[in-house]
Amino acid sequence: MLSRRAMLAGSLLGTLGLRAARADAPVIRLGSLPFGTSTWEAAVIKARGLDAANGFQLDAVKLAGNDAARISFIGGQVDTIVGDLLWAARLGNDGQAVRFIPYSTSEGSVMVPADSPIKSLKDLAGKRLGVAGGPLDKSWLLLRAQAKDVAGIDLEREAEIAYGAPPLITLKLEQGALDAALTYWTYGARLQAKNFRRLISVEDIMHALGVPGDVALIGYLFQDTTVKEKPEAVAGFARASRAAKDMLAQDPSTWQIVRPLMAAEDEATFEALKHDFLAGIPRRPVAEERADAETLYAVMARLGGSRLVGKGSNLPPDLYYDSSRNG
């Protein structure tokens, strides 16, 4: 029989060996914004050991904003960010191959005060409409297309448009300086908790434009070189991301990891953010995602032209990451 000292020594060596194995695991550097929901998922991955279980180490790198995220991604300072499908497609069509892993189907909404007389898109004519982002924001392009098709109005000409960052647009709506606001889903959820209501969601617009499913227009982006250099780590990251989402969907206690990061000042805000995050979890096969994304891409290419989509008339053929082929 082994002595107690020998057993302890063996246990210690085993622990050190496990730590060494983890230390040698390839690192995936995730660039995330301070209030981005990818920080929620990253926190679950780390707290539940999903990175180690899937053969990589997750390093969450805090970035100041979207511009910093794109620069860091292009420059290779981070391996992945949550980014826009259109931007990823443009990079690919311009010769810089990028792989896209669907992250969320939650987009944005047009929000109005609960007692607003605005009941339909037609009622936006002549109103002060705030738009989070700029003239080429994908949600704004889709809203313009829907307003023209359904209500017969050109919102860009017939409404008083104010572009701005989501926090500013949201604040102006709360202050009454705007009649309605098209803003991102996290801000829409916070407004809903304050008794504002959704006039229409971007998901509703997608369906009206002939897309049967909910499409993820944002996803984790990886450069093709990263996928080729660290195929197992990228595949492990994709599995860990899915596992974290499943835990958040199936185990309410997982939200205790996330809640400190949500800046939810009350229970109503927490529940609204939680509901919309879970509603946005992508669950469709890649082939279905791509087919519907092609339909939307055609609409946005028509509205935004080369300024939006660059040289390409279609999504790059290998844009979507497929773990069966890549990992």
N, C-alpha and C positions, 0 to 999 in steps of 0.2 A: 504494500500500500504506500501511496505517496505521503510524505510528511506534510504538515500544514504549511510549513515554510515553502516547500516546493510547489504546493498548490497555489499559494499566494503569488509566488514568482511567475508561475505559468499564467495566472490570471492577469498579472501586470503586463507581461510580455504580449499577451493577446490584446489587451486594451491599447498598448502603445502601437501594436501592429495595425489595429483598426484605425487609430488616429493618423498613422503614417499613410495608410491607404487613402483616407479621406483627404489628407493634405496633398496627396499626389493626384487627386481627381481633377480633371480639367475644370477651369473656372468659366462660368457664363456671367458676364457683367451686364446687368440690366440697368439701363438709364431710365430713371423715373422722376416725375415732377413731384414737388412737395405735396400737392393735394390730388395727384393722379390716383386712379383706382388700381393701377398696377402695383402701388405700394401695399395695397390691401392683400393682393394675391401673393406678393413676395413675402409678406409677414407670415402668411399661413405656410408657405413652402418652407421657410426657415424654422418656424416654431414646431412644425410637425415632422421635420427632418426629411421632407420629400426630395430635396436636392441630393442628399447623401444616398437615399434609397434608390435614386435613379442615376447614380454614377457621375454626379457633377457637384461643384460648389457654386452656389448662387451668391454673387456679390452685387448688392443693390447700390447703385451710384446715384446720388441726388443731383439733379440738374435744375437750373433756374427756370427754364421755360422751353417752349416748343422749338424755338430757334436754336437754343443750346443743345437740345436733344438731337436735332437733325445734324448739326455740325459735329457733335460727338460721334454719332453713328457713322456718318460719311468718313470721318477722320480715323475711325477705328478705336477711339477711346472707350467705347462700349460695344458689346456684341449685339445687343438688341434693344429696341425701344418699342413702345406702342405708337404706331404711326398710321397714317392715312393710306387707304388702298390706292387712291388716285396718285399720290406722291410716289408710292412704291412702284406703280405701273409706269409712271413717267421715268423714273430712274432706270427701270428695266428696258423701256423702249429707247432710252438714250444710251444704252450700252453698259449700264452698271447693274448687273443682275442682282435682284433682291428676292428673297423668299418671304411669303406672307402666311402667318398662322392666324386664323380668325380669332379675335379676342372678345368682341362684344357686338351684338346687334342693336344695343341701345344707342340711339343717336340723340336727337333733340326734339323739341316741340315748340309750337307757338303758344305762349302763355298769355293769359289775360286775367284781369281781376275777376273775382267770382261774380260780381254784379255788373260786369261789363255788358253793354248792349251788343257787342260783337258776338255774333252767333255762327257766322260762316265766313269763308274766305272772301266772299263778295263784300262783306261788311268792312274789310280792311281798306277799301278804297277811301282815300282822303284822310286816313288815320296816320298817327305817328308810330311807325313800326321800327323797333330796334332789331338789329341783326348781329348776332355774335360772330365775329370774324370779319371777312371782307367781301367784296363783290363776287369773288370766285369761290366762296365757301360752298361745299357740296350740298349742304342742307338748304342753303339759300337758293341754289340753282334748281333743286328739286321742288321747293316751294313755289318758285316762279312758274315752273312748268305746270304744276298742278293748278295754280290759280288761273292760269291762262286757259287750260283745258276745261276746267269745271266751271269757273266763274266768269271767264271771258275778260279778265282784267290783267293788265301788265303792272304788277306791283312796283316794279322799278320806276315807273312813270306816274302811277296813279296813287301811290302812298308816299308819305314823307319818311324816307329811309334814313336811319342813323346807324352807322357801323361802329363797332367798338369791341373791346375785350369783354368776355362773358361776365366778369364781376361788375363792370361798369354798366353794361346793358341791364343786368338784373337789378342793380341798385336804382337806375333811372325808372324802371317799371314800378318798383316798389314805391318810389317817391311820387309817382303820378306824372312824370315828365314824358312818359311813353304810354300809348294806348295798348300796345301789344309788343311782345318780344319773341323772336326766334332765338332760342338759346340751347346750350348743351344739356344733356339729360340730367347731369348731377345738379345743375342750377335749377332745372325744371322741377326736379324732385323736392328741392328745398322750398321753391315757390309754392308747390302744391301743399306742403306742410303748413304754409302761411295763408292758406285759403284762396290761392289763385287756382285757375282751372286751365286745362289743356284745350285749346281750340282744335288743334290737329297735331299729330306726331309725324315725324319723318317716316316712321315705319308705316303709318297709314298711307302716306303719299307714295311710298314704294309700291305698296299693294295696288293702289289706284292706277299706277303707271304700268301695271301688267306683270309685276313680279309676285309670284305666289307665296314665296317664303320670306322669312326675315333674313336680311343680308347683313353680314358683318362688314361694315365699311372701315373699321379700324382693326388692327391686328398687330401681333408681334412681328417685327421685321428683322430678318437676318440677311447679311450679305452672303452671296453664294460662296464666296471664298471661306467664310466661317463655317458654313454647312459642310464644305468639303474637308476643311482642316480638322473640325471637331464633330464629325457626324454623330457619334454616340452621345456626346454631351448635348447636342441640339435636340436629338430624339428624346433624351432624358428630360430636357427642359419642357418639351411639348407634353410629355406624360405627366410631369409634376404640375404643370399649369392646369391640365384637365383634372388631376386629382384634387388640387386645391379648390377648384370650382365645385367639384362634386361634394367635397366636405362642407363648403359654405351652403350648398343647396340641401344637404341631407342632415347635417348635424348643427343645430342651432348654437351649441356651445362654441363652435368655431368662430362665431361673430364676436366673442369676447376678445379674441386676438386682434380683430380688425377695428372694433369700435373706438379705441383711443386715437386711431388715425383718421377718423371720419369727420371730425369737427362738427358732430351732430349735437346741437345745443339742447335738443329735447327729444322725447320719445317719438313724436310724430315725424321729425326730420330723419331720425335713425330708421324708422320703419319704411319711409318713402324711399330713401337711398337703398336700403336693403332690397326692397321689392323690385326696383328698377334694375339693380345689378343682376339679380337672379333671373329676371325676365329676359335679360340680354345675353345669357349664356348660349353660345352657338352649339347646336346639336346635330347639324346636318352633314351628310357626306360632302367631301371637297367638290365632287362633280356638280352637285346641286348648287353649292355656294357659287361656284364659278359661272355656271349658266345664268343665274339671276344677276350676278355682278356684271356680266357682259351686257345685259339689257340696260342696266342703270348706267354703265359706262357710256353706252351709245347716246343716252339722253344728255348726260353731262358734257360729253364731247361736243354735241350739237349746240348746247347753250354756252359753254365756256370756250370752245375752240382751242386752238393751239396754245393759247396763254395758260389754259388749265391742264391739258393732257400732253402737250409737247408734240412729238413727231408721230406718235402711235395712233392708229385708228382702232386698235383692239388691245385687250390685256395681253401682256407677254405670255407666251405659251407655258413657261415653267414658273409663273409667279407664285402659285400656291404650293406651300410646303406639303409634301406627301410622305408621311413617316414610313409607309410601306416601300417607298423607293429610296428615301434619303436616310432612313435610320433603321 
